[in-house]
């Protein structure tokens, strides 16, 4: 009779007698407490989302609020519009702090205001960004500076400033950056080499920030949306050959509602993703065949 399969399985390694254990306090573990119920929820969490007065940011805010976030703050330069006001009627815990994310002083003031009002901050979504689609030969330096200042430097300094606040308060915080599928491959329907470069920078920096800040209990991840129906993509959808392009892109032949991205942000902001850091989640129903 052949030996049972378990007979060839090595015994679990046992630490030798006298082996030292990691020093307590050498790192801040993201592992939830023993009585954690593993429900994906943002209950009791205070979340800041840059550029959340409209578009993708507002969609993320709505899903965070519907998943029991204690407060959601929109950090945006523009004044809120009708869509924001309508959502605020349903959720009185949606707040707005006017913030210029290209200014470190403005970001720091906003984060301090949130902590002053709410007593803490648990999560940041670095979402504010801009795009410009045109042939590469037409871009000038001023246009590139605008794209990189907002999309890359804005995201970086938002992450840096909130990470310092997490460390100061001893909070195991989560940072989620909005990248783009253009960080992986070019977009035939709306080409923009500089925009794709900014989003590749955002996605890439998350890996290193996750590594550097893990011992503080801070997780850093990104999400790469495909085409999402916002004011910025409206003109693309109106192009005369849009329907034809959708036939050949593969996947879902439509644009996403911003709220369809929200579940991934909620997961990454929640304690249920305590061992998830340094990754990117593509959410792009039509982009598989770009």
N, C-alpha and C positions, 0 to 999 in steps of 0.2 A: 504493500500500500504506500503510495507517495506521501511524503510528510505534509502535514497541514501547512497551508500558506503562512500562517502566523509564526511557524517555527523559524522561518528565515528572516523575520523582521527584527532588526536590531533593537535592543532595549533603549529606552529614552536616556539621553545623556544626563548624567547627574553631576552637579558641580562638586568638585573635590572639597574635602573637609577644609575649613579655614579660608575658602575662597571669599574674596571681598565682594560685597554687593555695591551697586552704584550708590554714590552718596546721595542722601535725601536732599532734594532741592537743587540738584544739578541741572534739572530741566523741569519744565512745567508740562506735565502730561495732559493731553487733550482727552484722555479717557474719561467719560462721564462717571458720576458717582454710582455706587453699587445698587442704589434704588432707582436708577434711571429707567423710564418705561419704554424707551426706544421709539416713541411716537415721533414722526417727522412734524415738528411744530416750531413756531417762533415765539411761543408763549413766553412772556417776561423779557423778550429781547428788544433792544433799541437799535434800529437800523438806519443808517444814512445812505441815501442813494443820490449820486450826482447826476444832474440833468434829468430829474424826475418830474418836471412840470408838464411833460408831454412825451409822446412817442414810447420807445422801449422802456425808458425809465419809469414812466407813469404806469405802464403795464406791469412791470416788476413790483412797483409799490402796491398796486391793487392785490396782486397775488400774495405778497407778504402780509398785508393787512387781513386778507381772508384766511390766512394761516396763523392768526392770533398774535401777530407782532404787537408788542406793547405800544411802541411809537415807531412811525416811519417819518423820517425827515428828508425832504427834497432839498438838495443843495444845488441851486440853479441861479444863473445870472439873470435870466428872463423872468418877468413877472408871471405868475400862474394865469392860465387861461380858463375857459369855460369847462373843459374836460377835468381839470384839476379841481375846480370848484364843485363840480358834480360829485366827484369821488369823495371830497371832503365832507359833503352832506351825509354820505353813508358812513364815513369813518372820521369821527372827530379827532382821532389820534394821528391823523395825517397832518404834518406840519411843513412849513416852508421857511428856509433861511437863505436869504439872498447871498450868493457866494460866487466869486470869480475863481474857478479852479486853476487858472493860470497864475494866480497870486498866492504864494505861500502864506502870507499874512492873512489873507481872506479865508483860506482853508482852515488855518489854525483858530481863527476867531470863531468860525462856524462850529468846529468840533468842540471848542470850549463852551460855546453857547448850549450845545446839545447836552453836554455833561452837566452844565449848570442847571438846566431845566429838568432833565430826565434822571440825573444822578449817575448815569453810566452810558456807555456805548458798547454794543456787542458785535456789530457788523457794519461793514462798508461795502457798497457796490460802486466801484469806479466806472461809471457808465457814460459820463458826459463826453461827447465827441462830435466831430463834424466830418463831412465828406465832400469831395469835389471830384466829379467824374469828367475827365477830358483826356485827350491824347497826351502822352508824356512830353512830347516836343513843345507843348503849349504852356507847361507849368513854369512859373518864374519863382525866384527866391522868396518873395513875399508870401506867395501862396503856400509854399512848403513850410515856411516858418509858422504860419497860422495853424496848419495841420499838425505839425509836430509839437507845438507849444500846448495845444489843447489835448490832443489824443495821447501823446506819450508823456510829456513833462507833467501835464495835469494829473494823469493817472498815477505817475510815480510819486509826486509830492503828496497827493491825497493818501496813498498807501503809507508813505513814510511817516507822515504826521499822525495818522490814526494808529499806526503801530506803536509809536512812542507813547500815545495815550493809553493803549492797551497795557503796555508794560508798566507805566506809572500806576495804573489802577489795579494791576494784577488780574486782568481779564483775559481769558482764553478766547481771543477774538477771531473773526473770520473776515477775510478780504476777498471779494470776487470782482474781477475786472471783465469788462465787456470787450472782447476781441472781435473777430470777424472771420468768416470763411475765406475772405480774401487774404488772410494771413497764411493760408495753405496753398491757394492756387488762384490764378487770374480769373477775372469775371468778364466774359465776352460781352455780356449785355451792358455792362457799365464799367469800362476799364478805368483804373486809377492806380498807377504804380506807387505814387507817394502815399495814398490812403492805405493800400495793402501793406506798405512798409511800416506805417505807424502801428497797424494792428498786429503785425508780426512781432514788432518790438514789445507790445503789450503782452502778447501771449508768452514770449520768451522770458521777459523779466519775471513773470510769475514763478517760473521754475526756480530761479535763483533766490528770490525773496522767500519762497516757501522753505528752501534749504536753510537760509540764514536765520530765519525767525522761528523755526520749529521748536527750538529749545525754550522759547518764550511762550509756547502754547498757541502761537498764531499760525493759522492756516491761510494759504494764498492760492487761489485757483482762478481760472478764467472760463468764459463761455464764448463760443464762436457762432453767432447767429448767421443764417443765410439771409435771403430776402425777407424783410419784415415790412408790413404795411405801415409806413409812417410818412410824415411830410417830406422826408428826405428821399424816399423811394417812389413818391407819387409820379414824378415825371418819367421814371423808368417804365412803370406799368402802363403809362399812356402811349408808349412808342408804338408805331403802327405794326411792327412785326413781333409784338410781345407774345401773342398767342402761339405763333409759330415757334418762337424760341422755347416756350414752355414745353412744347411737344418733344423737343430733342434734349432737354436738360435731364430728363429722367426724374423719378421720384414723384413728389406731390406737385402738380402743376398749378400752384397758387402761392401767394405770399402768406406769411404767418401773421396772425394777430399777435401783438406784443405780449399778451397774457399767456400765450402758448410757450413762451420762454420761461415763465415765472417759476414753474415747478423745480427746474434745475437750480435756480438761484436760491429758492427756499431750502432745498436739500443742502446746498453748500454752506448756507448761513446757519443751518440748524446743527445741534449737537449730535444728530444722528450720523453726520458725516465726519465724526471725530478722527477718523484715520484716513481722510481724503485730503490730500494737499499736493500742490505742484502739478495739477492736471488741467487739461482743457476739455470741455465738453462741447462738441459740435452739435448745434440744433439747426438743421438745414434740410427741410423736407425735399427741396428741389435741387440741391446743389451737388448730389453725388456724382453727376455726370458732367460737371463743368469741363 
